Amino acid sequence: MRSGSSQSPALVGGDAQEAGGARRLREQERAERRFSWRTGATNLVLQVSALVVVLGAWEILTATGAIHSILVPRPSQIAVAFWEDLVEIFTGGDMLGHFNTTLIEVVVGFLASVVLGVGIGALLSEFQLVRRAIYPYILGANAVPRIAFAPLFIIWFGFDLTPKIAMVITISTFPILVNTMAGLSAADRDTLKLMRSLGTTRWQLFWKVRMPFALPYLFAGLETAIIFASVGAIVAEFTGGSRGLGFVTLAAQELFRLPEAFSAIILIALQAIILHRVIVVAGRKVIFWQADEAKVTA
Amino acid sequence: MDIEISGLGKTYVPRRGERIEALRDVTASIRSGEFVTVIGPSGCGKSTMLDILAGLTTPSAGTATIGGRRVGDPSVRPGLVFQRPVLLPWRTALDNVVLPAQVGRNPSARNGGRRKVQERGQELLDLVGLGAFGGKYPWELSGGMQQRVAIARALLLEARVMCMDEPFAALDELSREQMHLEFLRIWSSQRFTVLFVTHNVFESVFLSDRVLVMTPRPGRVVADVPIDLPRPRKREMIGSDRFSKNLRRLREAMRAFWE
């Protein structure tokens, strides 16, 4: 401000005005957020009511015998089974082991997918020759129903964690890879022009510009990938082994203990939701500029 | 540093389709410290000319030198300012200003270390009137303020030449007028050479020493109109007889557009 204030006070007033404008904008946003919080509370009430209505109808239909409760368990039976599972989880019973087994498969497989997806995606986007050589195969591989490989993985990797992690990797790498590639070409023309005019090296351009620009895309890919990872782990557990929430579901089904199967499914869903949430929150922290980015280009 | 452009031509030869002659036989000479605007309709090769000066594309014919050296030489790097501020949203204003000193070969050795660069960045933010905003992110600043950060960034590497491609075109009328005065103040205190592309007639009269008029397809300089207004330029000059006379002369030179 020094030189501004000495030479042209009118312009400094302009600064203050502009800054005031930005501040007003933020205040308005805050007001909107308050408003949306209220909408959120209303939504919650509506959503809980909808759930209660559906579960109530389900309970009545099964309790009166309109639907046989051997085939479709009553919500109250599921609730009891779920409660028992929760107690086991929090007291260190068998169910905790199953929960953790699936969690480890999903998380380890997912992390390996991140390394592979980002690594291969970066190679493909950085080296045209590599892209031309192998990208068609990658697209082709994605069209293969990889779930069908689950029985083969049993032969190759046994009944332990390995075949499950392998399955997770085969299906959750792809969304990460594709999004990494899309993101790495997301930097706009003017930015690239500017960087080139400054003599930016390829390495600097990658780390200082293209990678940060790719992060929003990458995180979108991670959100898809974590859900895929959960599906992959469960399917792999169906085909062999004696641990994990997928195995619990299958075992309960074979014994016709449907409330227990439903309870395991709820646990699987909860696990996936929590993991997905972690990614979303981490994404917001890492890409702190994203929500407001529109303003930069304004 | 002066800019010498001589017989400059650029033809794009696409793999398919017709070749496009963007520039033909452009010759211009811009003295050190001069403020020259280039005016012309879209597609007249103005941006191609700036790209050549910035070393981003090579001419098909002719030469361009800055301070006696061929453009494209790493020692000749004009500061670039675009229509959009082109700031990196994950960097604060100050970090955006010092970006040019963090890239290229051996950036820290070349620019005298981090602390020196930061100090220089802060000086430039002071110069453009944003001394107190160094820690703000681009999205916390108004459009005019963002563009000022871009100007500070262009000045970081002691650029003696500024190439500006419609830098104020995206601003609203009032901010633009303010930026004109602000930028003239910065220019008069630093006295770098400016090549300023615009399609705004008033802007070119108000800012420059000289206006080059270009016509499209192929881009050629058809007129070189000196602006006869005293410096420093003041807001009150707009609408004065002398201003109107210059404006009329420029519009006369631009006749070709409407015919």
Interface residues (C-beta under 8 A of the other chain):
Chain A: M1 R2 S3 G4 Q7 S8 L11 V12 G14 D15 E18 A19 G21 A22 R26 D188 D190 T191 K193 L194 M195 R196 S197 L198 G199 T200 T201 Q204 L205 K208 V209 P212 F288 W289 D292 E293 K295 V296 T297 A298
Chain B: D51 A54 G55 L56 P74 R77 P78 L80 F82 R84 P85 V86 L87 L88 P89 W90 L99 P100 Q102 V103 G104 R105 D126 L127 G129 L130 G131 A132 F133 Y137 P138 W139 E140 L141 S142 G143 G144 M145 Q146 L157 S175 Q178 L181 E182 R185 S189
